[in-house]
């Protein structure tokens, strides 16, 4: 099942980069996505709106879909799922490797910020509590999950201030977070996941032991998968250690692609073994793909 397309496509990350406000960006993404979703035959997500049913005498007219009445001359009521007051923490990796951009005009961190802002808006829209955590070598930003007036401005404000720097200590940060979060909820991790799957498995298990449901979005630039460079000799620099290495792209391309493929597959297997919902995204993918993945996986929980 693929997400419904919207007449006005506000979900392309490179177009979204022109919007200066994360709050406006998130609203455009979510409202556009939900508008398309409501037109599709796929219903039953655990979001505010679930499906239509025919109007029966005595139904509250506030829930009558007047637009649908105008188009079809038929009476339908919008059905809503009761609020569950779920607590969700959005985790954003801000290590230096997240500053990479080659095949896209936006960095991996920017994409993660757009995705986190959109998820925050979506969750708040369905009356869930939303928190934010940012980390690199350790957790450096923590906004506790809340659902009250003004809280979303705090989330968007902290998101907009994030900058990529430092080394990746993903597993350690997840262990740290497992001790910080005292109430069970959903933990959504947005990272390039440049860590050893064996180390991450222990961190996943720690969070799962604490009772959290985990969602992992691996955010990559397309060129990290393709390794397409025109230069005959390339000077590669590690974004986190600044170590440099000259390479011949044509010589190392095959081996690099295979190692990267294995890494993504190892991550996928590690996530599956620990009941973590995993999705690999590139910074060129429209955000509705990520939102649809999140909602469809949540629907069965």
C-alpha positions in Angstrom: 0.0 0.0 0.0 1.4 3.4 -0.9 0.5 6.8 0.5 -2.1 8.8 -1.4 -0.7 11.7 -3.4 -1.9 15.2 -2.9 -2.9 17.7 -5.6 -0.3 20.2 -4.2 2.9 18.4 -3.3 4.2 20.1 -0.2 6.2 17.0 0.8 9.3 17.3 -1.3 12.2 18.0 1.2 14.0 20.3 -1.2 10.9 22.4 -1.7 10.3 22.4 2.1 13.8 23.9 2.6 12.4 27.2 1.3 10.1 27.5 4.3 11.8 29.3 7.0 9.6 28.2 9.9 9.6 24.6 11.1 6.1 25.1 12.5 4.8 26.2 9.1 6.7 23.4 7.4 5.2 20.8 9.7 1.7 22.1 9.2 2.0 22.1 5.4 3.4 18.5 5.4 0.9 17.0 7.8 -2.2 18.8 6.5 -1.3 18.0 2.9 -0.6 14.4 3.8 -3.8 13.9 5.8 -5.8 15.6 3.1 -4.5 13.0 0.6 -4.9 10.2 3.1 -8.6 11.0 3.7 -9.2 10.7 0.0 -7.7 7.3 -0.2 -9.6 4.1 0.6 -7.0 3.2 3.3 -8.4 3.9 6.7 -7.9 2.6 10.2 -4.7 4.5 11.2 -4.5 5.3 14.9 -4.8 9.0 14.1 -7.7 11.3 14.9 -9.6 10.6 11.8 -10.3 6.9 10.9 -13.0 6.5 8.3 -16.4 7.5 7.0 -19.8 5.8 7.7 -23.3 6.6 6.4 -25.3 9.2 8.3 -28.0 7.8 10.7 -30.8 9.8 12.2 -29.7 11.4 15.4 -26.0 11.6 14.5 -24.2 14.8 15.6 -24.2 17.1 12.6 -20.8 18.5 13.6 -19.2 15.4 12.2 -21.1 15.5 8.9 -18.7 15.9 5.9 -20.3 18.8 4.1 -17.7 18.8 1.3 -18.4 15.2 0.6 -22.1 15.9 0.6 -21.6 18.7 -2.0 -19.6 16.4 -4.3 -21.7 13.2 -4.0 -25.1 14.3 -2.6 -24.7 11.6 0.0 -24.6 11.9 3.8 -21.4 10.6 5.5 -20.2 11.0 9.1 -16.5 11.2 9.9 -15.6 8.6 12.6 -12.9 9.4 15.1 -10.8 7.2 17.2 -10.7 7.9 21.0 -7.6 9.7 22.2 -5.0 7.4 23.8 -2.7 10.1 25.2 0.4 8.2 24.0 3.7 9.7 25.1 6.3 9.9 22.2 9.9 11.0 22.3 11.6 12.1 19.0 15.3 11.4 19.0 17.5 13.3 16.5 21.2 12.4 15.9 23.2 15.6 15.6 26.7 14.1 15.1 28.9 15.6 12.4 28.2 12.8 9.9 24.6 14.1 9.8 25.8 17.3 8.1 26.5 15.4 4.8 24.7 16.4 1.6 25.7 15.4 -1.9 22.9 14.0 -3.9 20.5 16.5 -2.3 20.5 20.1 -1.4 19.6 19.4 2.2 21.7 17.6 4.8 20.7 14.5 6.7 20.2 16.6 9.8 17.9 19.0 8.0 15.8 16.0 6.7 15.7 14.6 10.3 14.5 18.0 11.5 11.8 18.2 8.9 10.7 14.7 9.8 10.7 15.3 13.5 8.8 18.5 13.2 6.1 16.8 11.0 5.8 13.9 13.4 5.5 16.3 16.4 2.7 18.2 14.6 1.0 15.0 13.7 1.2 13.5 17.2 0.1 16.8 18.8 -2.9 16.9 16.4 -4.1 13.6 17.8 -3.6 14.8 21.4 -0.5 12.8 22.2 2.3 14.0 24.4 5.5 14.8 22.4 9.1 15.2 23.7 12.4 15.8 21.9 15.9 14.5 22.5 19.0 15.4 20.5 22.4 13.6 20.9 25.8 13.2 19.4 28.5 12.0 21.8 25.9 12.2 24.5 22.3 13.5 25.1 22.6 17.3 24.9 19.0 18.4 24.4 16.0 17.0 26.3 12.5 18.5 26.1 10.2 16.3 28.2 7.0 15.0 26.6 4.0 17.3 27.2 0.6 18.0 25.7 -0.3 21.6 26.6 -0.6 25.0 25.1 2.7 26.4 23.9 4.6 23.2 24.1 4.9 22.7 20.4 6.6 26.1 20.1 9.2 24.7 22.5 9.7 21.6 20.4 10.0 23.6 17.1 12.3 26.1 18.7 14.7 23.5 20.0 14.6 21.6 16.7 15.5 24.7 14.7 18.6 25.3 16.9 20.2 21.9 16.3 23.5 21.8 14.5 25.7 18.9 13.5 28.9 18.4 15.3 30.8 15.8 17.3 31.3 12.1 17.1 28.6 9.5 17.0 28.1 7.6 20.3 24.6 6.3 19.4 24.5 3.2 21.6 25.7 5.1 24.6 23.1 7.9 24.1 20.3 5.3 23.8 21.4 3.7 27.0 21.5 7.1 28.7 18.0 7.8 27.4 16.7 4.5 28.7 17.5 5.7 32.2 16.1 9.2 31.6 12.6 8.2 30.3 10.5 7.0 33.2 7.2 6.5 31.5 6.6 4.0 28.8 5.9 5.3 25.3 7.1 5.4 21.7 10.7 6.3 21.0 11.4 7.4 17.4 15.1 7.5 16.4 16.3 9.5 13.4 19.9 8.8 12.6 22.3 7.6 10.0 23.1 4.7 12.4 26.8 4.7 11.9 27.4 2.4 14.8 28.0 -1.3 15.2 24.7 -3.3 15.1 25.9 -5.5 18.0 26.2 -2.4 20.2 22.9 -1.0 19.1 21.2 -4.3 19.8 22.0 -4.0 23.5 20.8 -0.4 23.5 17.5 -1.5 21.8 17.1 -4.2 24.3 17.6 -1.7 27.2 14.9 0.5 25.8 12.6 -2.4 25.1 13.1 -3.7 28.7 11.9 -0.3 29.9 8.7 -0.9 28.0 9.1 1.4 25.1 8.0 0.8 21.5 10.8 1.7 19.1 10.8 3.2 15.6 14.1 3.7 13.7 14.4 5.9 10.6 17.8 5.5 9.1 18.4 8.8 7.2 21.0 8.6 4.4 22.1 10.7 1.4 21.5 8.8 -1.8 25.2 9.1 -2.7 26.1 7.2 0.5 24.4 4.3 -1.1 25.5 4.9 -4.7 29.1 6.3 -4.2 29.0 8.1 -7.6 31.8 10.6 -8.1 33.2 12.0 -11.3 36.7 12.8 -10.0 39.4 10.2 -10.9 41.0 10.7 -7.5 39.0 11.7 -4.4 40.1 13.0 -1.0 37.6 11.7 1.5 37.4 13.2 4.9 35.8 11.7 8.0 33.3 14.3 9.2 33.7 13.4 12.8 37.5 12.8 13.1 38.7 14.9 10.2 40.9 12.0 9.1 41.6 12.2 5.3 42.2 9.4 2.8 42.8 9.6 -1.0 40.9 7.0 -2.9 40.2 6.0 -6.5 36.4 6.0 -6.8 36.4 3.5 -9.7 38.5 1.1 -7.7 36.7 1.2 -4.4 33.1 1.7 -5.6 32.2 -2.0 -5.8 33.6 -2.9 -2.3 32.1 0.2 -0.8 28.6 -0.4 -2.1 28.7 -4.0 -0.9 29.8 -3.0 2.6 27.1 -0.3 2.7 24.4 -2.8 1.6 25.5 -5.2 4.3 25.4 -2.5 6.9 21.8 -1.5 6.0 20.8 -5.2 6.0 22.5 -5.8 9.3 20.6 -2.8 10.8 17.4 -4.2 9.4 18.0 -7.6 10.9 19.1 -6.1 14.2 15.9 -4.0 14.4 13.7 -7.0 13.4 15.3 -9.2 16.1 14.4 -6.6 18.8 10.9 -5.6 17.6 12.0 -2.2 16.3 10.1 -0.8 13.4 12.8 0.1 10.9 12.7 2.2 7.7 15.7 3.4 5.6 15.1 6.9 4.0 17.1 9.0 1.7 17.0 12.8 1.8 15.3 12.9 -1.6 12.3 10.9 -0.5 9.1 12.9 0.1 8.1 13.0 3.8 4.7 11.4 3.2 6.6 8.1 2.7 8.0 8.4 6.3 4.7 9.5 7.7 2.8 6.7 6.0 5.4 4.2 7.3 5.0 5.5 10.8 1.3 5.5 10.9 0.8 2.1 9.2 3.1 0.5 11.6 1.4 2.2 14.6 -2.0 1.0 13.4 -1.3 -2.6 14.4 0.1 -1.7 17.8 
